[in-house]
C-alpha cells in the first residue's frame, strides 16, 4: 500500500521516526520496519520539520559517518525540509543542497560550521519556549496559592500576582544571569542539560514565590494566618523537581472554605470550583498563544502542567522539543507520524487524525 493510498494529508515525521529510518535506533514497538519504510518512501512528499532536522544534525555533528547518512537521506526525495512550527532556520545553507555521498564527504568541515549555525537557532527557540512555559507555570502556582488561601475571594490577590509576573519576569539580574548561562550551556552542547534546566527552574520559582509571598502578606489584614500558610509552602520548592509544587498545592485544603450547610448543594460547589479553574486556564492559554504562538504548543503545555499537578512528572529539554515539533500541525490538513507517548497522548486528547496513522505502525501505550 502506498503512502498516497493510506494518507492524503501532508505527512510530517518526528525525530524518532527519522532515527528508525536511518537505522540509528531499533524500537521494538514498531510493528513492521519494512511496512514503515515502504509507506514513507512510496509517499510523494514527506515533510521534515526544521526542528527535527536541527535536532538530528546537532546530535551527530561530530560523527562523520552518520552525518553522511543523514544528509543523503534528508536531501533526497521524498523528503522536503520545511520551516514549520516555531523553529526558523536558514534553508539556503549549502549543506541542504548536498545530495551525493561524495559531495558530503568532501565538505565535512564546512558542514560542521553550518551545523553550529543551526545549533544557535535551535537553542534560541528552546530557551524562548522554555521561558514561556515557565511563565505560565508560575501563573498556575500563583493561582493555586491564592485560591487555597483566599477561596472565592482569590480574584484581587491573583490579579496582583499576575502583575508581579508581568513586571518582574525579566528584571531580576540574578535570574537573567541564570538564563544567559543556560544558553551558553546549551550552545556548548555540554552534558547535564536537564539538571541545569531544573536548577534554573528552581531558582526562578523560588524567587517568584518569595516575591508574591511578600506582596500577599503586605496586603493581608491577618498577617499571622497568611504568614503561617505561606511558610508552609516554602518547603515545596524542590531543587530536583521544582514543579512538584503544583501537585502539593493542589492537595492542600482550602483554608477559608466554610462548613457546608444542610441546604447547600454539593454539585453547585463543584461547578463553582470548576468554573474558577476554567477561567484561569483560559487566561493561561491566552498568554501562551499571544503574538501568534501555536495553539498546539499552548494545549500541549497545558497538558504537561496537568501532569505535574496530578503526578509530579519530570521536566526535561525533550519536552520543549516535543512542544515545538507539534507546532508543525498548525499546517492545514497535516498529519504527524511520531513515536512519542506524551505527544501521542496529546493527539489522542484532541482527537487528531494523526493517531489513526500512528496506530498502523506503532504500539503506543494506553492513554492514562
NUMARTOR-970086 format. One line per 10 residues: number of its first residue (from 1); their letters; for each residue z, x, y of N, C-alpha, C. Coordinates in steps of 0.1 Angstrom, whole numbers, plus 5000, padded with zeros to 4 digits. Atoms other than C-alpha are relative to their C-alpha. Example, Ala and Ser with C-alpha at 12.3 -4.5 7.8 and 13.67 -1.06 7.14 Angstrom:
# residues 2
1> as> 5000,5009,4988,5078,5123,4955,5000,5009,5012; 5000,4991,4989,5071,5137,4989,5008,4992,5011
# end
This chain:
# residues 368
1> xxxxxxxxxx> 5000,5009,4988,5000,5000,5000,5000,5009,5012; 5001,4991,4988,4990,5015,5034,5011,4996,5010; 4991,5003,4989,5012,5017,5064,4996,4988,5008; 5005,5011,4992,4990,4992,5082,5002,4987,4993; 4998,5012,5008,4993,4967,5054,5015,4996,5000; 4986,5003,5000,5031,4970,5055,5006,4996,5013; 4995,5002,4987,5037,4970,5092,4989,5001,5011; 5010,5000,4989,5015,4961,5122,5007,5004,5013; 4993,4996,4988,5042,4972,5147,4998,5015,5002; 5000,4986,4997,5044,5006,5164,5011,5006,4992
11> xxxxxxxxxx> 4990,4994,5009,5062,5028,5139,5006,5013,5006; 4993,4988,4995,5088,5053,5152,5008,5006,4988; 4992,4994,5010,5106,5078,5130,5013,5007,5006; 4989,4993,4995,5141,5092,5134,5001,5014,4994; 4999,4986,5004,5152,5128,5128,5002,5001,4985; 4997,4998,5014,5165,5123,5092,4988,4997,4992; 5012,5003,5007,5132,5108,5081,4990,5012,5001; 5009,4988,4998,5113,5138,5095,5005,5011,4992; 4994,4989,5009,5137,5162,5077,4995,4997,4985; 5004,5003,5013,5128,5143,5045,4986,5003,4997
21> xxxxxxxxxx> 5014,4997,5002,5091,5146,5050,4997,5015,4999; 5002,4985,5000,5094,5183,5057,5006,5007,4988; 4993,4994,5011,5115,5188,5026,5012,5009,5004; 4988,4992,4995,5144,5203,5047,5013,4994,4994; 4988,5006,5006,5168,5178,5031,4995,4990,4989; 5003,5010,5010,5169,5156,5000,5011,4990,5000; 4990,5011,4999,5186,5123,5004,4998,4991,4987; 5000,5008,5012,5195,5106,4971,4998,4985,5002; 5001,5014,4997,5194,5072,4988,4986,4996,5003; 5014,5003,4998,5157,5074,4995,4995,4995,4986
31> xxxxxxxxxx> 5004,5007,5012,5142,5050,4969,4988,5007,4993; 5012,4993,5006,5109,5069,4964,4994,5009,5011; 5006,4990,4990,5099,5101,4982,4985,4998,5001; 5015,5002,5000,5063,5095,4971,4996,4988,5008; 5004,5013,4993,5062,5059,4984,5002,5002,5015; 4998,4997,4986,5077,5071,5017,4989,5008,5006; 5011,4991,4995,5051,5098,5022,4987,4992,5001; 5012,5008,5000,5023,5075,5012,4999,4990,5012; 4999,5010,4989,5034,5048,5037,4997,5007,5013; 5001,4993,4987,5037,5073,5066,4987,5006,5002
41> xxxxxxxxxx> 5013,4993,4998,5006,5094,5060,4988,4991,4999; 5011,5010,5000,4985,5063,5054,5000,4991,5013; 4999,5008,4987,4996,5048,5088,4990,5006,5010; 5009,4995,4990,4971,5051,5116,5006,5009,5010; 4993,4992,4991,4996,5063,5141,5015,4999,4997; 4985,5000,5002,5033,5073,5136,5006,5007,5013; 4994,4995,4988,5053,5079,5168,5013,5008,4998; 4988,4992,5001,5078,5107,5171,5007,5000,5014; 4993,5000,4987,5103,5101,5200,5003,5014,5004; 4998,4987,4995,5107,5131,5222,5014,5006,4997
51> xxxxxxxxxx> 4986,4995,5003,5145,5133,5215,5000,5005,4985; 5000,4996,5014,5137,5136,5177,4993,5014,5000; 5007,4988,5000,5112,5164,5184,5009,5011,5006; 4991,4990,4995,5137,5182,5206,5011,5004,4990; 4989,4998,5010,5164,5179,5180,4996,5010,4989; 5004,4992,5012,5144,5194,5151,4995,5014,5005; 5004,4987,4996,5128,5222,5171,5011,5009,5005; 4988,4992,4996,5161,5233,5187,5008,5005,4988; 4992,4997,5011,5178,5232,5154,4995,5012,4992; 5006,4989,5008,5153,5256,5137,4993,5010,5009
61> xxxxxxxxxx> 5007,4991,4990,5143,5276,5168,5000,5015,4995; 4999,4986,5005,5154,5309,5150,4994,5001,4986; 5005,4999,5014,5137,5301,5117,4985,4999,5001; 5015,5000,4998,5100,5311,5119,4993,4992,4989; 5007,5007,5011,5090,5297,5085,5001,4985,5002; 4999,5015,4998,5104,5262,5093,4994,4996,5012; 5007,5004,4988,5091,5262,5128,4985,4998,4997; 5014,5002,5003,5056,5267,5114,4997,4987,4993; 5001,5012,5008,5061,5238,5090,5001,4988,5010; 4997,5011,4991,5075,5216,5118,4988,4997,5009
71> xxxxxxxxxx> 5011,5001,4990,5047,5223,5144,4987,4996,4993; 5012,5004,5007,5020,5220,5118,5000,4985,4996; 4999,5014,5003,5033,5186,5108,4999,4991,5013; 4999,5010,4989,5041,5170,5142,4988,5001,5009; 5011,4999,4991,5010,5183,5160,4987,4995,4993; 5011,5005,5007,4986,5167,5135,5001,4986,4996; 5000,5014,5004,4976,5131,5126,5008,4998,4987; 5001,5012,4992,4990,5106,5120,5011,5000,5012; 4989,5000,4991,5018,5118,5143,4996,5002,5015; 5002,4999,4986,5020,5114,5180,5013,5000,5007
81> xxxxxxxxxx> 4987,4998,4992,5048,5127,5202,5000,4992,5013; 5000,5009,4988,5058,5103,5229,5013,5002,5008; 4988,5000,4992,5082,5104,5258,5006,4986,5000; 4995,5013,5001,5100,5073,5247,5015,5001,5001; 4986,5000,4998,5135,5062,5253,5004,5008,5012; 4995,4993,4988,5157,5082,5277,5001,5015,4997; 5001,4986,5001,5146,5117,5270,4986,5005,5003; 5013,4996,4995,5117,5130,5290,4998,5015,4999; 5004,4986,5001,5101,5163,5281,4986,5003,5004; 5014,4996,4996,5070,5182,5291,4991,5001,4988
91> xxxxxxxxxx> 5009,5000,5012,5044,5173,5265,4988,5008,5002; 5012,4991,4997,5019,5197,5282,5004,5014,4996; 4997,4987,5005,5038,5227,5268,4990,5004,4989; 5010,4995,5010,5014,5249,5248,5003,4998,4985; 4996,5001,5014,5034,5246,5216,4996,4987,4994; 5004,5013,5005,5024,5209,5213,4985,4999,4998; 5015,5000,5002,4987,5219,5211,4997,5009,4988; 5003,4992,5011,4991,5243,5182,5000,4992,4987; 5002,5008,5012,4977,5227,5151,4997,5008,4988; 5003,4991,5012,4968,5256,5129,5011,5010,4998
101> xxxxxxxxxx> 4989,4991,5004,4993,5277,5110,4999,5014,5005; 5002,4986,4995,4978,5310,5120,5003,5000,5015; 4997,5001,4986,4980,5299,5157,5015,5001,5002; 4986,5001,4998,5016,5291,5153,5007,5014,4997; 4995,4987,5003,5023,5325,5136,4999,5010,5011; 5003,4990,4990,5007,5344,5164,5007,4997,5014; 4994,5003,4987,5026,5326,5192,5015,4997,4999; 4986,5003,5003,5062,5325,5178,5009,5004,5012; 4992,4996,4989,5076,5344,5208,4999,4990,5012; 5002,5010,4990,5061,5320,5233,5006,4987,4996
111> xxxxxxxxxx> 4994,5012,5005,5072,5291,5212,5015,5000,5002; 4985,4999,4998,5108,5303,5213,5004,4998,5014; 4997,5002,4986,5107,5304,5251,4998,4986,5004; 5002,5014,4997,5093,5269,5253,5010,4991,4994; 4989,5008,5006,5119,5256,5229,5013,5001,5008; 4988,4999,4992,5146,5269,5252,4998,4990,5012; 5002,5010,4990,5130,5247,5279,5003,4986,4995; 4997,5013,5006,5132,5217,5256,5015,4999,4998; 4985,5001,5002,5169,5226,5249,5007,4996,5013; 4995,5004,4987,5176,5223,5287,4998,4985,5002
121> xxxxxxxxxx> 5002,5014,4999,5161,5188,5287,5009,4992,4991; 4992,5007,5010,5179,5178,5256,5015,4999,5005; 4986,4999,4995,5213,5189,5270,5002,4991,5012; 4999,5009,4988,5207,5171,5303,5002,4986,4996; 4999,5014,5004,5202,5138,5286,5012,4997,4992; 4988,5001,5008,5230,5143,5261,5012,4999,5009; 4988,5000,4991,5255,5150,5289,5000,4988,5009; 5001,5012,4992,5242,5122,5311,5005,4988,4993; 4996,5012,5008,5247,5096,5284,5014,5001,4995; 4986,4999,5005,5279,5110,5271,5010,4996,5012
131> xxxxxxxxxx> 4992,5004,4989,5294,5107,5306,5000,4985,5003; 5001,5014,4998,5281,5072,5310,5008,4992,4989; 4992,5006,5011,5296,5063,5276,5015,5001,5003; 4986,4998,4997,5330,5078,5286,5004,4992,5012; 4996,5009,4989,5330,5059,5319,5003,4986,4995; 4998,5014,5005,5326,5026,5300,5013,5000,4991; 4988,4999,5009,5353,5037,5275,5013,4999,5009; 4988,5001,4991,5377,5042,5305,5002,4986,5006; 4999,5013,4995,5368,5008,5318,5008,4991,4989; 4994,5007,5010,5378,4994,5284,5015,5003,4999
141> xxxxxxxxxx> 4986,4996,5001,5411,5014,5283,5007,4993,5012; 4994,5007,4989,5419,5001,5318,5002,4985,4998; 4999,5014,5003,5412,4966,5308,5011,4996,4990; 4990,5003,5010,5434,4967,5277,5014,5003,5006; 4987,4997,4994,5463,4983,5297,5004,4988,5010; 4997,5011,4991,5460,4956,5324,5003,4987,4993; 4998,5012,5007,5457,4927,5300,5013,5000,4992; 4988,4999,5008,5486,4939,5278,5012,4998,5009; 4988,5001,4991,5510,4941,5308,5000,4988,5008; 5001,5011,4991,5497,4915,5332,4996,4987,4994
151> xxxxxxxxxx> 5005,5012,5006,5483,4890,5308,4989,4993,5008; 5010,5008,4992,5464,4862,5326,4998,5005,5014; 5000,4995,4986,5472,4879,5359,4994,5014,5001; 5005,4986,5001,5452,4910,5350,4989,5003,5010; 5012,4998,4993,5422,4905,5373,5002,5009,5012; 4998,4991,4988,5436,4921,5405,5003,5015,4996; 4998,4986,5004,5450,4952,5388,4988,5007,4994; 5012,4994,5007,5419,4956,5367,4989,5004,5011; 5009,4997,4989,5398,4955,5399,5004,5013,5007; 4995,4987,4994,5420,4983,5413,4995,5012,4991
161> xxxxxxxxxx> 5004,4990,5010,5413,5003,5381,4985,5003,5001; 5015,4998,4999,5375,4998,5384,4997,5008,5013; 5003,4992,4987,5376,5011,5420,5004,5014,4998; 4996,4987,5002,5395,5041,5408,4990,5008,4992; 5010,4994,5009,5369,5048,5381,4988,5004,5009; 5012,4998,4992,5341,5045,5407,5002,5012,5010; 4998,4990,4990,5357,5068,5433,5005,5013,4995; 4994,4988,5005,5373,5094,5411,4992,5006,4989; 5007,4995,5011,5347,5099,5384,4994,5014,5002; 5007,4987,4998,5330,5129,5400,5008,5009,5009
171> xxxxxxxxxx> 4994,4992,4990,5356,5142,5424,5010,5010,4995; 4990,4991,5005,5381,5159,5402,4994,5013,4996; 5006,4987,5002,5374,5196,5403,5002,5005,4986; 4997,4995,5014,5391,5204,5370,4992,4993,4990; 5008,5007,5009,5373,5177,5352,4985,5004,5001; 5014,4996,4998,5339,5186,5367,4998,5014,4994; 5002,4987,5006,5345,5222,5356,4999,4999,4985; 5001,5002,5015,5351,5210,5320,4986,4996,4996; 5013,5004,5004,5318,5192,5320,4990,5011,5002; 5009,4989,4998,5300,5222,5335,5000,5010,4989
181> xxxxxxxxxx> 4999,4991,5012,5314,5244,5307,4994,4994,4988; 5006,5006,5011,5303,5218,5282,4985,5001,5000; 5015,4998,4999,5267,5220,5295,4996,5015,4996; 5003,4986,5003,5268,5258,5292,5002,5002,4984; 4997,5000,5014,5284,5254,5257,4988,4995,4992; 5011,5006,5007,5255,5232,5245,4988,5009,5001; 5012,4992,4997,5228,5254,5261,5000,5012,4992; 4999,4987,5008,5241,5285,5243,5000,4997,4985; 5001,5004,5014,5240,5265,5211,5011,5006,4991; 4988,4994,5007,5275,5277,5201,5004,4990,4989
191> xxxxxxxxxx> 4994,5009,5010,5293,5262,5171,5012,4993,5007; 4988,5007,4995,5321,5237,5176,4997,4990,5011; 5004,5009,4990,5302,5213,5199,5010,4988,5000; 4992,5012,5000,5322,5183,5187,5014,5002,5004; 4986,4997,4996,5356,5199,5190,5001,5002,5015; 5000,4999,4985,5348,5209,5226,4998,4987,5007; 5002,5013,4994,5335,5175,5234,5013,4991,5000; 4988,5008,5001,5367,5159,5222,5011,5005,5010; 4991,4995,4990,5387,5183,5244,4996,4995,5014; 5004,5005,4987,5366,5172,5274,5004,4985,5001
201> xxxxxxxxxx> 4996,5014,5000,5372,5135,5264,5015,4999,5002; 4986,5000,4999,5409,5142,5260,5005,5002,5014; 4996,4997,4986,5413,5158,5294,4996,4989,5010; 5005,5010,4991,5391,5132,5311,5009,4987,4999; 4992,5013,5002,5410,5102,5296,5015,5002,5005; 4986,4997,4996,5444,5119,5302,5001,4999,5015; 5000,5000,4985,5436,5124,5339,4999,4986,5005; 5003,5013,4996,5423,5089,5342,5013,4991,4998; 4988,5008,5002,5454,5073,5326,5011,5004,5010; 4990,4996,4991,5476,5094,5348,4998,4994,5014
211> xxxxxxxxxx> 5003,5005,4987,5458,5082,5379,5003,4985,5001; 4998,5014,5000,5458,5045,5370,5015,4996,4998; 4986,5003,5002,5494,5047,5359,5008,5001,5013; 4993,4999,4986,5505,5059,5394,4996,4988,5008; 5005,5011,4992,5483,5032,5410,5006,4987,4997; 4994,5012,5005,5496,5004,5389,5015,4999,5003; 4986,4999,4997,5532,5015,5393,5003,4998,5015; 4998,5002,4985,5528,5016,5431,4999,4986,5004; 5003,5014,4996,5515,4980,5433,5010,4990,4993; 4991,5009,5008,5541,4966,5408,5013,4997,5007
221> xxxxxxxxxx> 4987,5005,4994,5570,4945,5420,5012,5005,4992; 4989,4996,5009,5591,4955,5390,4996,5014,4994; 5005,4986,5003,5585,4993,5388,5007,5004,4987; 4994,4996,5012,5610,4997,5360,4993,4996,4987; 5006,5006,5012,5593,4974,5335,4986,5007,4998; 5014,4994,5002,5558,4988,5341,5001,5015,4997; 4999,4986,5003,5571,5024,5340,5003,5002,4985; 4997,4999,5015,5586,5018,5305,4987,4997,4992; 5012,5003,5007,5553,5002,5295,4990,5011,5000; 5010,4989,4998,5531,5029,5309,5004,5013,4993
231> xxxxxxxxxx> 4996,4988,5007,5552,5057,5295,4998,4999,4985; 5002,5002,5015,5548,5041,5260,4986,5003,4996; 5013,4998,5003,5511,5046,5262,4996,5015,5002; 5003,4986,4997,5512,5082,5273,4998,5008,4986; 5001,4993,5013,5517,5093,5236,4987,4996,4993; 5012,5004,5006,5484,5075,5228,4989,5010,5002; 5011,4991,4997,5463,5103,5243,5001,5012,4990; 5000,4990,5010,5455,5124,5213,4989,5010,5002; 5011,4990,4997,5436,5157,5218,4990,5000,4989; 5009,5000,5010,5420,5154,5184,4990,4988,5001
241> xxxxxxxxxx> 5009,5012,4999,5406,5118,5188,5006,4991,5011; 4994,5008,4989,5415,5105,5223,4996,4986,5001; 5004,5014,4999,5395,5073,5219,5008,4991,4991; 4992,5009,5009,5420,5061,5193,5010,4992,5009; 4991,5008,4991,5439,5048,5224,4995,4986,5000; 5005,5013,5000,5416,5018,5222,5006,4992,4989; 4994,5008,5011,5429,5008,5188,5015,4998,5002; 4986,5001,4998,5465,5015,5197,5004,4990,5011; 4998,5010,4989,5463,4995,5229,4997,4986,4995; 5004,5013,5006,5446,4966,5210,5012,4994,4992
251> xxxxxxxxxx> 4989,5004,5009,5476,4965,5186,5013,4996,5008; 4988,5002,4992,5502,4963,5214,5001,4985,5003; 4998,5014,4997,5518,4929,5221,4998,4998,5015; 5001,5004,4985,5511,4911,5254,5015,4998,5005; 4986,5000,4996,5543,4917,5273,5004,4988,5008; 4996,5011,4992,5542,4887,5296,4996,4987,4994; 5005,5013,5006,5528,4861,5271,5012,4991,4998; 4989,5009,5001,5551,4831,5274,5001,4994,4986; 4998,5006,5013,5566,4813,5245,4991,4987,5000; 5009,5012,5001,5542,4786,5232,5008,4987,4999
261> xxxxxxxxxx> 4993,5013,5001,5553,4751,5239,4994,4991,4989; 5005,5009,5011,5550,4723,5214,4987,4994,5002; 5012,5007,4997,5522,4706,5232,4988,5010,5003; 5011,4991,4996,5502,4738,5238,4991,5002,4988; 5010,4999,5011,5470,4741,5217,4997,5015,4998; 5002,4986,5003,5468,4775,5200,4985,5003,5001; 5014,4997,4999,5430,4772,5198,4996,5002,5015; 5003,4998,4986,5429,4769,5236,5004,5014,5005; 4995,4987,4996,5449,4801,5240,4990,5010,4994; 5010,4991,5005,5424,4819,5217,4987,5000,5008
271> xxxxxxxxxx> 5012,5001,4992,5395,4806,5237,5001,5007,5013; 4998,4994,4987,5410,4818,5269,4999,5015,4998; 5000,4986,5002,5416,4853,5255,4985,5005,4997; 5014,4997,5003,5380,4853,5241,4992,5000,5012; 5008,5001,4988,5366,4843,5274,5003,5012,5009; 4997,4988,4992,5385,4871,5292,4993,5013,4994; 5007,4988,5006,5371,4897,5267,4985,4999,5003; 5015,5002,4997,5336,4882,5272,4997,5005,5014; 5003,4996,4986,5338,4887,5309,5000,5015,5002; 4999,4986,4999,5349,4923,5306,4988,5007,4993
281> xxxxxxxxxx> 5011,4994,5008,5322,4931,5280,4987,4998,5008; 5011,5002,4992,5296,4916,5303,5000,5010,5012; 4999,4990,4989,5308,4939,5331,4997,5014,4995; 5003,4987,5006,5307,4969,5308,4985,5002,4997; 5015,5000,5002,5271,4960,5298,4992,5002,5013; 5007,4998,4988,5261,4958,5334,5001,5014,5005; 4998,4986,4997,5275,4993,5340,4990,5009,4992; 5008,4993,5009,5256,5006,5310,4985,4999,5003; 5014,5003,4997,5223,4990,5320,4996,5002,5014; 5003,4998,4985,5225,4999,5357,4989,5010,5001
291> xxxxxxxxxx> 5011,4990,4997,5194,5017,5371,4990,5000,4989; 5010,5000,5010,5172,5006,5343,5003,5006,4986; 4997,4995,5013,5191,5021,5314,4997,4990,4989; 5005,5008,5011,5181,5008,5280,5011,4990,4995; 4991,5010,5006,5196,4976,5266,5005,5004,4987; 4996,4995,5013,5197,4992,5232,5011,5010,5001; 4990,4990,4998,5217,5021,5245,5013,4993,5003; 4988,5008,4996,5242,4996,5261,5006,4993,4988; 4995,5008,5011,5245,4974,5230,5006,5009,4989; 4995,4990,5010,5249,5004,5206,5013,5006,5005
301> xxxxxxxxxx> 4987,4995,4995,5276,5018,5229,5011,4990,4998; 4990,5011,5002,5295,4985,5228,5004,4999,4986; 4996,5001,5014,5293,4985,5190,5009,5012,4996; 4992,4988,5003,5307,5021,5189,5014,4998,5006; 4986,5002,4995,5336,5011,5212,5008,4990,4992; 4994,5010,5009,5343,4981,5189,5005,5007,4988; 4996,4993,5012,5345,5005,5160,5013,5008,5003; 4988,4992,4997,5370,5027,5178,5012,4990,5002; 4989,5010,4998,5391,4996,5188,5005,4995,4986; 4997,5006,5013,5390,4983,5152,5004,5011,4989
311> xxxxxxxxxx> 4997,4990,5010,5392,5016,5132,5002,5014,5004; 4997,4986,4995,5397,5046,5154,4989,5010,4995; 5011,4991,5005,5363,5062,5144,4999,5013,5009; 5002,4988,4993,5354,5097,5154,4988,4999,5009; 5012,4999,4992,5330,5105,5182,4995,5014,4999; 5006,4987,5000,5306,5134,5179,4987,5000,5007; 5013,4999,4993,5274,5147,5195,4989,4992,4994; 5010,5007,5006,5253,5130,5169,5000,4985,5004; 4999,5014,4995,5265,5096,5182,4991,4999,5012; 5008,5001,4988,5248,5104,5215,4985,5001,4997
321> xxxxxxxxxx> 5014,4999,5004,5216,5115,5198,4995,4987,4994; 5004,5013,5005,5215,5082,5179,4998,4990,5011; 5002,5010,4989,5220,5062,5211,4987,5002,5007; 5012,4997,4993,5191,5080,5227,4988,4996,4992; 5011,5003,5009,5168,5076,5197,4997,4985,4999; 5002,5014,5000,5174,5039,5196,4993,4994,5012; 5006,5005,4988,5162,5035,5231,4984,5000,4999; 5015,5001,5003,5126,5040,5217,4996,4986,4997; 5003,5014,5003,5129,5004,5206,4998,4991,5012; 5004,5007,4988,5125,4994,5242,4985,4998,5001
331> xxxxxxxxxx> 5014,5002,5001,5088,4998,5235,4997,4987,4993; 5003,5013,5006,5075,4963,5228,4993,5001,4986; 5006,5000,5013,5065,4955,5192,5002,5013,4992; 4997,4987,5007,5081,4987,5179,5010,4998,4988; 4990,4999,5011,5100,4994,5146,5004,5014,4998; 4994,4987,5002,5122,5023,5137,5003,5002,4986; 4996,4996,5013,5123,5039,5103,5011,5011,5001; 4989,4990,4999,5157,5056,5101,5009,5000,4988; 4991,4999,5012,5182,5068,5075,5014,5003,5005; 4986,4998,4994,5215,5065,5095,5007,4987,4999
341> xxxxxxxxxx> 4992,5012,5002,5242,5040,5086,5004,4993,5013; 4995,5006,4987,5256,5034,5121,4988,4993,5007; 5012,5005,4993,5221,5029,5136,4995,4987,4992; 5005,5011,5008,5211,5006,5107,5010,4988,5002; 4991,5011,4998,5243,4985,5112,4998,4994,5013; 5003,5006,4986,5234,4981,5149,4988,4992,4999; 5012,5008,5001,5199,4970,5140,5002,4987,4992; 4997,5012,5007,5213,4945,5115,5008,4990,5008; 4992,5009,4992,5238,4932,5140,4991,4992,5010; 5009,5006,4990,5209,4924,5165,4988,4993,4993
351> xxxxxxxxxx> 5010,5006,5008,5187,4911,5136,4986,5006,5004; 5012,4993,4997,5160,4937,5144,4991,5001,4988; 5009,5000,5012,5129,4936,5121,4999,5014,4994; 5001,4987,5006,5132,4973,5115,5008,5001,4987; 4991,4999,5013,5159,4966,5088,4992,4996,4988; 5009,5004,5011,5132,4950,5066,4992,5012,4995; 5008,4988,5003,5111,4982,5068,5010,5010,4994; 4990,4990,5005,5142,5004,5062,5004,4997,4986; 4995,5004,5013,5153,4984,5032,4989,5003,4989; 5011,4997,5010,5119,4991,5015,5001,5014,4994
361> xxxxxxxx> 5000,4986,5004,5126,5028,5014,5013,5007,4998; 4987,4994,4999,5163,5034,5017,5011,4991,4996; 4989,5008,5004,5195,5022,5001,5011,5002,5010; 4989,5000,4989,5218,5015,5031,5013,4995,4994; 4987,5005,5004,5255,5010,5028,5001,4986,5006; 4998,5014,4995,5266,4974,5033,5007,5000,5014; 4994,5001,4986,5275,4964,5069,5014,4996,4998; 4986,5002,5001,5312,4965,5073,5004,4989,5010
# end
